[in-house]
Amino acid sequence: MQDEYGDTHEIVYTFCNTSWERPETLDFAHAVDRHLGLNLVWLEAVVHPGRKSCTHRVVSYETAKRNGEVFDAVAAKYGLPNQVFKWCTRELKTNVMNSYARSIGWLPGTYDTAIGIRADEPRRVRRDVAERERIIYPLVDIRYVTKEDVLDHFEGQSWDLKIEEHQGNCIACYKKSDRKLYTLYREDPANFDFPVRLDQLYRNVGPNNVPGPRKMYRGYESAPDLVARFEAAGPSYRPPIYEGGCSESCEVYETEQIELFPA
């Protein structure tokens, strides 16, 4: 982005902190910012009563929430997220970025949004949506970048993203496969403390598409259901492979770090 557009466009880099990311994700965003001099703008959602969508507040690496506070506040209004009620990206990222853009005078339709979908993820490149929403894919259209290219680039860097692939950014996200969730539980049962608490507090908040309380995980399982099943299964249990890879991502703004620049 800097090489291609830095001399001709105003570029603003933002990071939307949901407060449920792994700490290594925040460390990585901060390291990239320092290494490349991006002047990264750290944002968090601000929840409003009634029909008003989330807006933004500007924070920093040092002041960003890290214990689920932001996610909790959005869940208190909209209920638990799941495969039907997909408010995570909308309220924690997209609306937050749009709110910040308006605050600096960038009106809707006057700027492009660049997201980090790679060239080896063609099914996630939505040209119809991209044209309507003014989205561009630098790692597809400017430089052909694959997952291997990314791994090669960061290999040996002291500030690489130091998490395993199954861990992902958002801890115990409902989009993760059963195998990944089970592995996370076996690594540390505390990974599920937060979704269990969300379930206890907000299972009856908002509408549901089926009778009964809303549940977060695939197969209409709640977080307590999932924990009980994993605990009963024991350490030798191997769930069926359902490797979503980037199918588990948060579309359309899947990447945490995005680039905005006006036309």
C-alpha positions as CSV (number, residue, x, y, z in Angstrom):
1,M,0.0,0.0,0.0
2,Q,2.8,2.4,0.9
3,D,4.8,1.6,-2.2
4,E,1.8,1.8,-4.6
5,Y,-0.2,4.6,-3.2
6,G,1.9,6.4,-0.5
7,D,2.9,9.3,-2.8
8,T,-0.5,9.9,-4.3
9,H,-3.1,9.0,-1.6
10,E,-3.8,9.7,2.0
11,I,-3.7,6.3,3.8
12,V,-5.1,5.6,7.2
13,Y,-4.4,2.3,8.9
14,T,-6.8,1.1,11.6
15,F,-7.1,-1.8,14.0
16,C,-10.5,-2.6,15.5
17,N,-10.0,-4.2,18.9
18,T,-12.8,-6.5,19.9
19,S,-11.2,-7.1,23.3
20,W,-11.4,-10.9,22.8
21,E,-8.3,-11.3,20.6
22,R,-5.3,-13.2,21.8
23,P,-2.8,-10.8,23.3
24,E,-0.2,-11.9,20.7
25,T,-2.5,-10.3,18.0
26,L,-2.3,-6.9,19.7
27,D,1.4,-7.3,20.2
28,F,1.8,-8.1,16.5
29,A,-0.3,-5.1,15.3
30,H,1.8,-2.9,17.6
31,A,5.0,-4.3,16.3
32,V,4.0,-3.9,12.6
33,D,3.0,-0.3,13.3
34,R,6.4,0.5,14.9
35,H,8.4,-1.4,12.2
36,L,6.6,0.2,9.2
37,G,5.7,3.6,10.7
38,L,2.0,3.2,9.9
39,N,0.6,5.6,12.5
40,L,-1.9,2.9,13.3
41,V,-5.2,4.1,14.7
42,W,-6.6,1.8,17.4
43,L,-10.4,1.7,17.6
44,E,-13.0,0.1,19.8
45,A,-16.8,-0.1,19.5
46,V,-19.1,2.2,21.5
47,V,-22.5,0.8,22.1
48,H,-25.6,3.0,22.0
49,P,-29.2,2.3,23.1
50,G,-32.0,1.8,20.7
51,R,-31.5,1.3,17.0
52,K,-28.3,3.3,16.7
53,S,-25.4,1.2,15.5
54,C,-22.0,1.1,17.2
55,T,-19.7,4.1,16.7
56,H,-16.0,4.3,17.7
57,R,-13.6,5.5,20.3
58,V,-9.9,5.9,19.7
59,V,-7.6,4.0,22.0
60,S,-4.0,2.8,21.8
61,Y,-2.0,-0.3,22.2
62,E,-1.5,0.5,25.9
63,T,-5.2,1.4,26.6
64,A,-6.9,-1.2,24.4
65,K,-9.3,-3.5,26.4
66,R,-8.0,-7.0,26.7
67,N,-10.6,-8.8,28.9
68,G,-13.7,-9.0,26.7
69,E,-15.2,-5.7,27.8
70,V,-16.0,-4.4,24.4
71,F,-17.4,-7.7,23.1
72,D,-19.4,-8.0,26.3
73,A,-21.0,-4.6,25.8
74,V,-22.1,-5.4,22.3
75,A,-23.5,-8.9,23.4
76,A,-25.5,-7.1,26.1
77,K,-27.4,-5.3,23.4
78,Y,-27.5,-7.7,20.5
79,G,-27.4,-11.1,22.3
80,L,-25.0,-14.0,21.6
81,P,-23.4,-14.1,18.1
82,N,-23.7,-17.3,16.1
83,Q,-24.0,-18.5,12.5
84,V,-27.4,-16.8,12.1
85,F,-26.9,-13.7,14.2
86,K,-23.5,-12.5,12.8
87,W,-23.1,-9.1,14.4
88,C,-19.5,-9.5,15.4
89,T,-17.9,-8.0,12.2
90,R,-20.7,-5.5,11.7
91,E,-20.8,-3.9,15.2
92,L,-17.2,-4.5,16.3
93,K,-15.4,-3.7,13.1
94,T,-17.3,-2.4,10.0
95,N,-19.5,0.2,11.8
96,V,-16.5,1.2,13.9
97,M,-14.3,1.9,10.9
98,N,-17.1,3.7,9.1
99,S,-17.7,5.8,12.2
100,Y,-14.0,6.8,12.4
101,A,-13.9,7.6,8.7
102,R,-16.8,10.0,9.1
103,S,-15.1,11.6,12.1
104,I,-12.1,12.6,9.9
105,G,-14.3,13.9,7.1
106,W,-14.3,10.8,4.8
107,L,-17.9,10.6,3.7
108,P,-19.4,7.2,2.5
109,G,-18.6,6.5,-1.1
110,T,-15.6,8.9,-1.2
111,Y,-12.9,6.5,-0.3
112,D,-11.7,2.9,-0.9
113,T,-11.2,0.2,1.7
114,A,-8.3,-2.2,1.2
115,I,-8.5,-5.6,3.0
116,G,-5.8,-8.3,3.2
117,I,-7.5,-11.2,1.4
118,R,-4.7,-13.2,-0.4
119,A,-4.4,-14.3,-3.9
120,D,-4.8,-18.0,-2.8
121,E,-8.2,-17.2,-1.3
122,P,-10.1,-16.6,-4.6
123,R,-13.5,-17.7,-3.2
124,R,-13.3,-14.8,-0.7
125,V,-12.8,-12.2,-3.4
126,R,-16.3,-10.8,-3.9
127,R,-16.1,-8.6,-7.0
128,D,-19.8,-7.7,-6.8
129,V,-19.5,-6.6,-3.2
130,A,-16.2,-4.9,-3.9
131,E,-17.5,-2.7,-6.6
132,R,-20.5,-1.7,-4.6
133,E,-18.6,-1.1,-1.4
134,R,-15.4,0.3,-3.0
135,I,-13.3,-2.5,-1.6
136,I,-9.9,-3.4,-3.1
137,Y,-7.6,-6.4,-2.6
138,P,-4.0,-5.4,-2.7
139,L,-2.7,-8.9,-2.2
140,V,-4.6,-10.1,-5.2
141,D,-4.6,-7.2,-7.7
142,I,-1.5,-5.2,-6.8
143,R,0.9,-8.0,-5.9
144,Y,0.1,-11.7,-6.1
145,V,0.6,-12.8,-2.5
146,T,-0.1,-16.3,-1.1
147,K,0.0,-17.7,2.4
148,E,3.4,-19.1,1.7
149,D,4.6,-15.7,0.7
150,V,3.3,-14.3,4.0
151,L,5.0,-17.0,6.0
152,D,8.3,-16.6,4.1
153,H,8.1,-12.8,4.6
154,F,7.8,-13.0,8.4
155,E,10.1,-16.0,9.0
156,G,12.9,-14.9,11.2
157,Q,11.3,-11.6,12.1
158,S,11.4,-11.0,15.8
159,W,7.9,-9.5,15.6
160,D,6.1,-12.4,13.8
161,L,2.6,-13.3,14.9
162,K,3.4,-15.8,17.6
163,I,0.3,-18.0,17.7
164,E,-0.5,-21.4,16.2
165,E,-2.9,-21.5,13.3
166,H,-5.7,-23.3,15.2
167,Q,-5.6,-20.6,17.9
168,G,-6.6,-17.8,15.5
169,N,-7.1,-14.3,16.7
170,C,-10.5,-14.4,18.4
171,I,-10.3,-16.8,21.3
172,A,-12.9,-19.7,21.1
173,C,-14.7,-18.0,18.2
174,Y,-18.0,-19.8,17.2
175,K,-16.7,-20.0,13.6
176,K,-13.8,-22.3,14.5
177,S,-14.1,-26.0,13.7
178,D,-15.0,-28.5,16.4
179,R,-11.4,-29.9,16.3
180,K,-9.9,-26.5,16.8
181,L,-12.3,-25.7,19.7
182,Y,-11.5,-29.0,21.3
183,T,-7.8,-28.4,21.0
184,L,-8.1,-25.0,22.5
185,Y,-10.1,-26.5,25.4
186,R,-7.4,-29.1,26.0
187,E,-4.7,-26.5,25.9
188,D,-6.4,-24.4,28.5
189,P,-10.0,-24.8,29.7
190,A,-9.9,-21.1,30.7
191,N,-10.2,-20.3,26.9
192,F,-13.9,-20.9,27.4
193,D,-14.5,-18.9,30.6
194,F,-15.5,-15.9,28.6
195,P,-18.1,-17.5,26.2
196,V,-19.5,-19.5,29.2
197,R,-20.0,-16.2,31.0
198,L,-21.6,-14.6,27.9
199,D,-24.0,-17.5,27.7
200,Q,-25.0,-17.1,31.3
201,L,-25.7,-13.4,30.9
202,Y,-27.1,-13.0,27.4
203,R,-28.6,-16.3,26.2
204,N,-32.1,-14.7,26.3
205,V,-31.2,-11.3,24.8
206,G,-32.7,-10.6,21.4
207,P,-34.7,-12.8,19.1
208,N,-33.9,-16.3,18.1
209,N,-34.5,-18.4,15.0
210,V,-35.5,-21.4,17.0
211,P,-37.4,-21.9,20.2
212,G,-35.5,-21.4,23.4
213,P,-32.4,-19.4,24.3
214,R,-29.9,-18.5,21.7
215,K,-26.8,-20.6,21.5
216,M,-23.4,-19.6,20.1
217,Y,-21.8,-22.7,18.5
218,R,-22.5,-25.0,15.6
219,G,-25.1,-27.8,16.0
220,Y,-27.0,-25.4,18.3
221,E,-24.7,-25.9,21.2
222,S,-24.1,-23.4,24.0
223,A,-20.7,-22.7,25.4
224,P,-21.5,-24.8,28.6
225,D,-22.8,-27.6,26.3
226,L,-19.5,-27.5,24.4
227,V,-17.4,-27.5,27.6
228,A,-19.4,-30.4,29.0
229,R,-19.0,-32.5,25.8
230,F,-15.3,-31.9,25.6
231,E,-14.8,-32.7,29.3
232,A,-16.8,-35.9,29.0
233,A,-14.9,-37.0,25.9
234,G,-11.5,-37.0,27.6
235,P,-8.1,-36.3,26.2
236,S,-8.2,-39.1,23.6
237,Y,-11.2,-37.7,21.8
238,R,-10.5,-36.6,18.2
239,P,-13.4,-34.6,16.7
240,P,-14.0,-35.0,12.9
241,I,-11.8,-32.8,10.8
242,Y,-13.7,-29.7,9.8
243,E,-10.9,-27.3,8.8
244,G,-12.5,-24.1,7.8
245,G,-9.3,-22.2,7.4
246,C,-10.3,-18.8,6.1
247,S,-13.9,-20.0,5.8
248,E,-13.9,-19.2,9.6
249,S,-13.0,-15.6,9.0
250,C,-15.2,-12.6,9.5
251,E,-16.4,-11.3,6.1
252,V,-16.2,-8.8,4.6
253,Y,-13.6,-7.1,6.7
254,E,-11.8,-10.3,7.7
255,T,-8.4,-8.9,8.6
256,E,-7.9,-6.9,11.7
257,Q,-5.7,-4.4,10.1
258,I,-7.2,-2.6,7.2
259,E,-6.2,0.3,5.0
260,L,-8.5,3.2,4.1
261,F,-7.6,5.8,1.5
262,P,-9.7,8.4,-0.4
263,A,-10.0,8.3,-4.1
